[in-house]
Amino acid sequence: MNGNFLIVGLGNIGREYDLTRHNVGFEVVDYMAQLQEITFAADRYAHIATFKLKGNTVILAKPTTYMNLSGKAVRYQLEKHGIEQKNLLVIADDKDLPLGTLRLKPKGTGGTHNGINHIVETLNSVDFPRLKVGIGNDFAKGFQVQFVLSKFTIEEIKIMQPCLKQAVEMVQSFVTQGIDRTMNLYNKK
């Protein structure tokens, strides 16, 4: 069954946030757009790029609202394109997963992630899929903000490059095979 999918990579706009841990959601959708040879264009609350994948329309979105107000962009794009929440996939960093680890989940709270928490609050629902990208938690108590806003080291980038490739594969599988099959294929790796 074909449909429309909204794939939202979370991050902060601005050069100072490029290649930071908190922007891995942007990195995944940027990489996907690069592979599809498409570019992002400004839209309300987000930069958008669209392509077809096996009969499905895939809309990539990078919110321009900054992380803590991501829900505004997600709600607007869902409504604009008439997309069901089950066809929404939010990609975000997760400090509780080891660096380079990927986990697909069908629903849940945002925990300590303010971007996901704002989406939950704005949609008034925890029932939307998310792809968590592990950034590790190598920071001293009280320095979480500095850690997530810091840039990856060269060694960490080497770990993250195959992670981005696999994240794109997982997004493609989510669109073409569904969340259950994708979780079975990838979450155990």
C-alpha positions in Angstrom: 0.0 0.0 0.0 1.5 3.3 -1.1 1.2 6.5 0.9 2.8 9.7 2.1 5.6 9.7 4.8 7.1 12.5 6.8 10.6 11.9 7.9 11.7 14.6 10.3 15.4 15.0 11.3 15.7 17.0 14.5 18.4 19.6 14.9 19.1 23.3 15.3 19.5 25.6 12.3 22.7 27.6 12.0 26.3 26.9 11.0 27.4 26.8 14.6 25.3 23.6 15.1 26.7 21.8 12.0 28.2 18.4 13.0 27.1 18.6 16.6 25.7 15.6 18.4 22.3 17.2 18.8 22.0 17.6 15.0 22.4 14.0 13.9 18.7 14.0 12.8 19.6 16.7 10.3 22.7 14.7 9.3 20.5 11.6 8.5 18.0 13.5 6.3 20.8 15.5 4.6 22.5 12.3 3.7 19.3 10.8 2.4 18.6 13.9 0.3 22.2 13.7 -1.0 21.7 10.1 -2.1 18.4 11.0 -3.8 20.1 14.0 -5.4 17.5 16.4 -4.1 17.8 19.7 -2.3 15.9 21.3 0.6 13.7 24.3 0.0 12.3 26.7 2.7 8.7 26.0 3.8 6.8 27.1 6.9 8.6 26.0 10.0 11.0 23.7 8.1 13.2 23.0 5.1 11.6 20.3 3.0 12.8 17.9 0.3 10.5 15.4 -1.4 11.1 12.2 -3.5 9.4 9.0 -4.5 10.4 5.6 -3.1 8.6 2.5 -4.5 5.4 4.4 -5.1 5.5 6.3 -1.8 6.0 10.0 -1.4 8.7 10.7 1.1 8.9 14.2 2.6 12.1 15.0 4.4 11.9 17.8 6.9 14.4 19.8 9.0 12.6 22.0 11.4 13.7 25.7 11.4 12.0 26.2 14.8 15.1 25.1 16.8 15.0 21.9 18.7 12.8 22.8 21.6 9.9 23.9 19.4 10.1 21.0 16.9 6.5 20.1 17.4 5.3 23.2 15.5 7.0 22.1 12.4 5.9 18.4 12.7 2.2 19.3 13.3 2.2 21.8 10.4 3.8 19.4 7.9 1.6 16.5 9.0 -1.6 18.6 8.5 -0.4 20.2 5.3 0.3 16.9 3.6 -2.5 14.9 5.3 0.0 12.4 6.8 -1.1 10.0 9.5 1.1 9.8 12.6 2.0 6.2 11.9 3.7 7.4 8.7 5.7 10.0 10.7 9.3 9.1 11.6 11.3 11.4 13.9 15.0 11.0 13.9 16.9 12.3 17.0 20.0 12.0 19.0 19.9 9.8 22.1 22.6 10.2 24.8 21.5 7.0 26.5 22.6 4.9 23.6 26.2 4.1 22.8 27.8 6.2 20.0 26.7 4.9 16.6 23.9 2.7 17.9 20.5 2.9 16.2 17.1 2.0 17.7 13.7 2.2 16.0 10.8 2.5 18.4 7.0 2.7 17.5 6.2 5.1 20.3 7.2 6.4 23.7 7.9 9.5 25.7 10.7 11.9 24.9 12.6 11.2 28.2 15.2 14.0 28.5 15.0 15.0 24.8 13.3 18.4 24.6 12.7 18.2 20.9 10.7 14.9 21.1 9.0 16.1 24.2 7.7 19.2 22.3 6.4 16.9 19.5 4.6 14.7 22.1 3.1 17.8 23.7 2.1 19.5 20.4 0.6 16.3 18.9 -0.8 15.3 22.4 0.4 11.8 21.6 3.3 9.5 22.2 2.1 7.3 19.3 4.6 8.1 16.6 7.7 6.2 15.4 11.2 7.5 16.2 14.6 6.5 15.2 17.1 7.1 18.0 20.7 7.7 17.1 23.2 7.0 19.9 25.6 9.8 20.7 27.0 8.3 23.9 27.1 10.1 27.2 30.8 11.0 27.8 30.2 14.1 29.9 30.5 15.1 33.5 27.3 15.6 35.6 25.8 19.0 34.8 27.4 19.3 31.4 24.8 17.6 29.2 23.9 20.7 27.3 27.5 21.5 26.4 28.0 17.8 25.4 25.0 17.6 23.0 25.9 20.9 21.4 29.6 20.0 20.9 31.0 18.7 17.6 31.9 15.1 17.0 35.6 14.4 17.1 37.4 12.9 14.1 37.4 9.5 15.7 33.7 9.8 16.5 32.9 10.9 12.9 34.5 7.6 11.7 32.1 5.7 13.9 29.1 7.8 12.8 29.6 7.6 9.0 28.5 3.9 8.8 25.7 4.7 11.3 24.3 7.4 9.0 24.3 4.9 6.1 22.5 2.3 8.2 20.0 5.0 9.4 19.1 5.8 5.8 18.6 2.1 5.1 16.3 1.9 8.1 14.3 4.9 6.9 13.9 3.3 3.5 12.8 0.0 5.1 10.3 1.9 7.3 8.7 3.4 4.3 8.7 0.3 2.1 8.3 -2.6 4.7 6.8 -1.0 7.8 8.0 -0.5 11.3 7.6 -4.0 12.6 9.7 -5.6 9.9 12.3 -2.8 10.1 12.6 -3.2 13.9 13.1 -7.0 13.4 15.7 -6.5 10.8 17.8 -3.7 12.4 17.2 -3.4 16.2 19.1 -6.6 17.0 22.2 -5.5 15.2 
